[in-house]
Amino acid sequence: MYGYASQEKLKFLAPQKSVVFTATLIGFVYALSINTIYYTQYTVGAIELARNILNLNPFVNPWFCSIGLSDFVEVRGKCVFAGPLGLGIVLAIPIRLADALRVKDLVFGGFAMAFFGTLTFLISIELFRTILKDEKKSLILSIVNGLAGPLYIYSTHIFPQAPLAFFYTLHTLSLLKLVTENNLRWVFVAGFSASMAMLLDPSMFISITVVFLATLVWLCLNELNIGKGVYKTLKYAFLYTLSAAPMTLIQLLYNLYTTGNVFTFPEQLYIEKIGVNGFELSNIPHGLLIQLIDTRKSLLSLYPIYIFSLLAMPKMLKAVNKYENLLLLLSTITPIIVYSSWYDADGGLSYGPRFLTTITPLLIIPIGIVLKKKRVSIALATLSIYSFTQNIVVVTSTPYPSTLEDMKPLENQFITALNKFLKGFRSSLIYNILFSCLGSVDATTMSILILVLLAATSMLAAIKNSKTID
């Protein structure tokens, strides 16, 4: 009996050990790939805001406004960073540590992004497990999404996408658990993660509100007693709002202090400054084109695995229950539409469809439904290698290869990144560590080899351990 119990315990622990080991490898890939060289005006603003936040100062150096940098706006004689408060909060402690230890701020800021990228990898596994009910598929899909998707790029340099992907995925998982387990703790997790997601991107308010309201309606309609259903709905709504209130209050106070109006964000003032309309319904067709199928920096051209996954969505909708259908559709489609309506849907200087990074853990789920077929597995492996190769080139050279406007209609952002790679652009931490010992050529070769070996080991470990527990 003791031997049998021990075997059962080891069988239970096997997937957990596999996940921890794989997540550690993924975390190392992200951390070694962080950008240590190149700043953008957005990056400078985020770092400056992070420095000042712990001193309860929401403003940045007026010099940034005086020289006319983008992503800054002058309000009542003071300079405000026109970026999300949440990014400054996430970076506050890492930047303070970097200053105290006299380490380059890009390094500790990059480590913070790598940390949230790893958390997104972990929370994605749990989301996939909950929906697919398959340990092996869940781990493999998380690795593919983490290394062959834009999450890898945005886990290596300062932008809101990695922490935003974590909190948005956590929000989706929390609502799913709330419906399936009927446990109040998930209401609190969902509310807090919603507030953090909105601090990292205020436009997420639309997507989060739509998904949560749909969940409340679902819970109400699925109660046999209508009175009980209404009571449960009101209770969940109150607790959700309560758990979101602290961070929301911080955002509103920040708005009041910087713009003079609790409901006016610095981004809105910046949009007025440059003379454009932020969100417009008329932008949606063009935004969808740019983010999904344009040759320059869309999912189709850089990360085709997600287009392949979208084509598999009808099969997924037949395989999962009705609430999972509703949750996944709304959590995926609503952000795509909202971001497509934005005046700058391409994401500026960033690599690939930056805004869609947030929903890639959801976009890839349909592949898990059709993964049993051999030809699907071969296609998945081929497309993953294609995109992972691009990611390696980008993180080694520069995460800011070019803007959409710098490219002609049939050009491709990866080609721009490859040209910069061949010209000697290098930004990754691992390269710069090796450069002092090996020189440029050998450092490039070794840094890429180390990243590839870590990535390959993570996938092989996932496959091996999954076979062991099957």
CORTAUR-V358007 format. One record per backbone hydrogen bond with DSSP energy under -0.5 kcal/mol. CO is the residue of the C=O (numbers start at 1). NH is the residue of the N-H. If there is no record, write none. Layout:
BEGIN
co	nh
CO	NH
CO	NH
END
This chain:
BEGIN
co	nh
1	5
2	6
3	7
4	8
5	9
6	10
7	11
8	12
9	13
10	14
11	15
12	16
13	17
14	18
15	19
16	20
17	21
18	22
19	23
20	24
21	25
22	26
23	27
24	28
25	29
26	30
27	31
28	32
29	33
30	33
31	34
32	430
34	429
40	44
41	45
42	46
43	47
44	48
45	49
46	50
47	51
48	52
49	53
50	54
52	55
52	57
53	56
56	58
60	79
61	64
61	65
62	66
63	67
64	69
65	68
69	72
71	82
73	80
75	78
78	75
79	60
80	73
80	82
81	83
84	87
84	88
85	89
86	90
87	91
88	92
89	93
91	95
92	96
93	97
94	98
95	99
96	100
97	101
98	102
98	103
104	107
104	108
105	109
106	110
107	111
108	112
109	113
110	114
111	115
112	116
113	117
114	118
115	119
116	120
117	121
118	122
119	123
120	124
121	125
122	126
123	127
124	128
125	129
126	130
127	131
128	132
128	133
129	133
134	138
135	139
136	140
137	141
138	142
139	143
140	144
141	145
142	146
143	147
144	148
145	151
149	152
149	153
150	154
151	155
152	155
153	156
154	162
156	35
157	159
160	164
161	165
162	166
163	167
164	168
165	169
166	170
167	171
168	172
169	173
170	174
171	175
172	176
173	177
174	178
175	179
176	180
177	181
177	182
178	182
183	186
184	187
184	188
185	189
186	190
187	191
188	192
189	193
190	194
191	195
192	196
193	197
194	198
195	199
196	200
197	201
199	86
201	204
202	205
203	206
203	207
204	208
205	209
206	210
207	211
208	212
209	213
210	214
211	215
212	216
213	217
214	218
215	219
216	220
217	221
218	222
220	223
224	226
225	229
226	230
227	231
228	232
229	233
230	234
231	235
232	236
233	237
234	238
235	239
236	240
237	241
238	242
239	243
240	244
241	245
242	246
244	248
245	249
246	250
247	251
248	252
249	253
250	254
251	255
252	256
253	257
254	258
255	259
255	260
255	261
256	260
261	264
263	265
265	268
265	269
266	270
267	271
268	272
269	273
270	274
271	275
271	276
276	278
278	343
280	283
281	284
283	287
284	288
285	289
286	290
287	291
288	292
288	293
289	293
289	294
291	299
292	300
294	298
294	301
296	413
298	302
298	303
299	303
303	306
303	307
304	308
305	309
306	310
307	311
308	312
309	312
310	313
312	315
312	316
313	317
314	318
315	319
316	319
316	320
321	325
322	326
323	327
324	328
325	329
326	330
327	331
328	332
329	333
330	334
332	336
333	337
334	338
335	339
336	340
337	341
338	341
339	342
341	280
342	345
344	347
346	354
347	350
349	402
352	354
353	356
354	357
355	358
356	359
356	360
357	360
359	362
359	363
360	364
362	365
364	367
364	368
365	368
365	369
366	369
366	370
367	371
370	373
373	377
374	378
375	379
376	380
377	381
378	382
379	383
380	384
381	385
382	386
383	387
384	388
385	389
386	390
387	391
388	392
389	393
390	394
391	395
392	396
393	397
394	398
396	427
396	428
399	351
403	406
404	407
408	411
412	416
413	417
414	418
415	419
416	420
417	421
418	422
419	423
420	425
421	424
427	36
428	432
429	433
430	434
431	435
432	436
434	437
434	438
435	439
439	443
440	444
441	445
442	446
443	447
444	448
445	449
446	450
447	451
448	452
449	453
450	454
451	455
452	456
453	457
454	458
455	459
456	460
457	461
458	462
459	463
460	464
461	465
462	466
463	467
464	468
465	469
466	470
END
